[in-house]
Amino acid sequence: MSKVYEGEIIDGHMHLWDLSRGEYPWLQGADNHFEDIIGDYKKMKRNFFLPEYQEWIKPHHVTKSVHIETNAAPTKGLHETEWLQKIADEKGFPHGIVAYADLSDPDIENVTKEQCQFPNVRGIRQILFEREGEPSLLNAPHCQKGLKYLASQNLTFDIAIFGKQIKDAAKVVKEYDDVLFILDHLGWPLDVTDSGFTKWKEDLASLATCPNCYLKLSGIGLVFQRLDQENIKRFLHAGIELFGEDRCLFGSNVPPAALFISYAELIGMFKEAFSTFDIKVQHKLFYENAKEFYGI
């Protein structure tokens, strides 16, 4: 008999931002590419601070969180980390920080060292979404060379791509087997119909064979854009089937997710989807795997 999880939760993917700092062009102007994918996102163009996040998580036993860089202007990545570390020192959240760095930066070694001066930094993310007709960013030599510095500094790498890029990601992940990767947002499949599901699962299988890659069960709000319980469940279960119970972890991706699904609805949906698993497995998905991957 299935049992609903009631234990501690680590939110492995969340964001905070202060627009008065002037660091987020996509939130302070227009981003037609983003709007083409998710529609009108004006409701996101406001400050999102820790107290509001804590109000959202309070009823759900979320005891730790990992902040993922929020696509700040390239020159502002270090400023964002400094701001977050100050919040963490004063308030206790977030427990882990995945900071921004440009893999193609000739000074990538020093950039990552600067990010690592902040004790909560655990990894790096650079958004690598490709638009139609663009070359593969992941396969570009000037981007790949930045990856070799991550392992030496014990930094993970969050892969932010669209579903069509998953096979390219698998090639890179296999080559850099000393780096610990995690695929954000289920790999963001842009087609969640039956045929899209089949293609996504086939592509994801190529990445799941890499033992140095985890799957983040996040981005549900942006990927599905509604509380489509059964469809979401089949994607989640397929991801867990491919990667295994030890290499998958929960992330809310709020506040972007809240454009479509509230935090309470999101937690409820995940608990229902995970309830088919043993409680020990649910604990891994909701807590233990994130704790181990991000070292928090």
N, C-alpha and C positions, 0 to 999 in steps of 0.2 A: 504493500500500500504506500502511495506517495505521501511525502510529508513536506510541508512548507518550511523553508529555512527561516530561523528566527535569530541566528547568531550575528556576530560582528561582520561588518562590510567595509572593505576598502574600495573607495571610488578611484579607479585607476586612470580616469581621464576627465578632468574638469578645467575650467578657466575662470580667471578673474581679470577685470580690466578697469582702468581709470582713464576715461577719455580726456580729462583735463591735462593729462601728461603729453598728449599729442603724439602718441606712438603707433596708432593703428589706422592707417589710411583707409583700409577696407571698411572700417566702422565709422569713419568720419567723413567719408565721401561716397563714391559709387564704385561698385565692383560688378560689372555686367556679367562676368563669367560666373561668379557665385550666384548672382540673381537668376541667371538662366537655368541653373540647376535646382535651386530651392525656392525660387520666387521672391516675393517682397519680404525683406528682412529688417524693415525699419524698426520693429519692436526690439531688436537687439542693439540698436544704436543708442545705448544709454550705459551708464556706469553699472558694473556688477561687482559688488564688494563682498568680502568674507561674511559679514553678518547676515546678508540675505541668503548666501549659500548655506550657512549653518542653520538658518530657519528651515530651509528646504529639507536638509538631511536629518534634522533633529528627531522626527518620529521613526526613523528607519535604522537606527543603530549603526550609522556610518561613522566609524571612529578614526579613520585615516583617509587621506586623499593624496593624489598625485596631480600636480598642476602641469599641464602641457602648454608649451609656448603658444602664443595667441597671434601668430603671424604679424608681429610688430614690424615696423620699418627696419630694414637690415641693420642700420646703424644704432638701433635702439634695443637690440636683443639683450645686451649686458645690463642696460638700465632696467629692463623688465625683471630680470633675475634678481637684481639688487633690491628692487621694490618688494618682490615676493619673499625674499629671505628675511627682510625686515618684518613683514607681516607674520611669517612663521616664527620668528624669534619672540615676537610679542604675544601672539595669539595661539600658537601651536599648530596651525594649519597654514599651508599644506605641508605634508610630511616629506614629500619628494617633489623635485622640480625637474622637468625635462626642458632644457633651455634651447635657445635658437643658435645655430651656427650654419654658415654657408659652406658646404663641403668643397666648393670650388675656390674658396678664398685661399690665395697663396700663403696667407699667414694663419691657416687653419690650426696649426699646432699651438700657437700662442693664444688664439681666440678661445680654443677649448680649455687651455690652462687658466685663462682669466675667468671663464665660467666656473671652473672647478674650485675657485677660491671660496665659493659659497657652499657651505656644508650640506645643504639639502639637494644640491644638483646630483642627479643620478644618470642623466642621459641627454641626448641631443635629438632635436627634430628639425628637419627642413622640409617644408611642404613641397612635394614633387609632382603635383597634379599636372597632367599634360592636356593641352587643348588639341582639337583636331588638327592634324597636319604638322604638329610639332615633333621634333626628334625626341628620342627617349633620354630623359635627364638622368635616370638611374644608370644608364649604360655609357654616359659620357665620361671619358677618362679623367677630365678635370674635376668631376664630382667624385668619382670613385676613389681618387687618391686621398681624399679627406677621410675616408673610412679607416684607413690604416692607423690613424692617430687615436681613434676611439678606444680600441682594445687596450692600448698601452696606458690609457688613463682610466680604465675601468668604466667606460661610458657605454650605455646601451644606445640603440638608435631606433626611434619610432618611425616607421615607414608610412607616410601619408600619400597615397596614390588612389587612382581609380581602378576599377576591376580589370579594365583592358590592359593594365600595366603589370598585373600580378606575375605573369610568366617572365617578364623582364626582371622583376624583383627577385624571383627565384634564382636566376643566373648569378646575380650579384651576391645574394645571401650565401650561396654555395661557395663562391670564390673567397669571401671574407668569413671563413668559418670560425675565426677567433673573436668575432664581434657578435654580441647578443642583440638580435633584432626583435621587434614586435610590430605586427601589421595592424594599423589602426582601422577602426570602423569596418571590420569584416572585409577590408579591401575595397570598400565603397562600390559595390555593384550598382551601376546606373540603370540596369534593367532587372527588376525584381519579379518579372512574370515567370511562368513555368520554363520557357526557353532560356530566359536570362539566368534562372537558378541553375539549370543544367550546365550552362557554359561556365558560370562562376565556380561551381563545385569542381568542375574538371580542371580549371586553371588553378584553383586553390590547392588542389591535390599536389601540384608540382612544388608548391612552397612548403606544404606540410611535411614533405620528406626531409626537410632541413632541420636537424635537431637544435640548431642555434636560433630558430625563429619561433616566436610565440604568436598567438592570435588574440587581439583585443576585441572583446565582444562589446563594442561601443558604436556610437554614431547612428543608433537606431532611429532617432528622430529625423535626422537629415536624410538617411538612406530611404526610409519607408514613408516618411512624411504624414503618417497617420498610425493609429494604434491598430494595426492589421495583425492581430494576435497569432493566428495560425500560420500566416506566411512568415512572420518574424521568427516564430518558433522553429520552422523547418530550416531556416538559414542558421540559426543558433545551433541547433542539434547537428546539422551537417558540419559546421565548423568544429564543434567539439569532437565529433566522430573522426574527422580527419587529423586534427592536431592532438587529440587525446586530452584527458582530464587534467593533466599536469602542465599543459602549455596554453591554457585559455584563461582569460580573466575579464572581469566586469569593469566597464567604464560608462559613466553617464553621458559625457560630453555636454554638460550644461555650462552656460545657458543656451547654446545653439539648439540643443535638443528640445528645449522648452518652447520653441516656436510651434511645435507640433504635438508634443507629449509632455505632460507635467512630470515633475520628479516622482510624485507619488504613483502616478500611472506607470511610469517607467520601472520603478522598483517592483510594483505589483506584477507587471508583465514578466520581468525576469524571474521572479520567485515562482510564478506559475510555470514558466517554461523549464526551469531547473528542477521543479518538484518531481519530475520523473526519475531523477537520479537519487542515489543514496545520500544521506545527510553529509557524510564525509566528503563526497564528491562536490556537493553544493558548497561546502566550506572552502574547498580548494578554489572553486570558480569565483566565489564572492570575496575571499579573503587571502588564503594562504599563497596562492600563485602570485598575486600582486605583491605581497610582502616579500616573497623570495626574489621575484624578478627585479623589483626596484630597490630592494634592500632597505625596507622601512619597518 
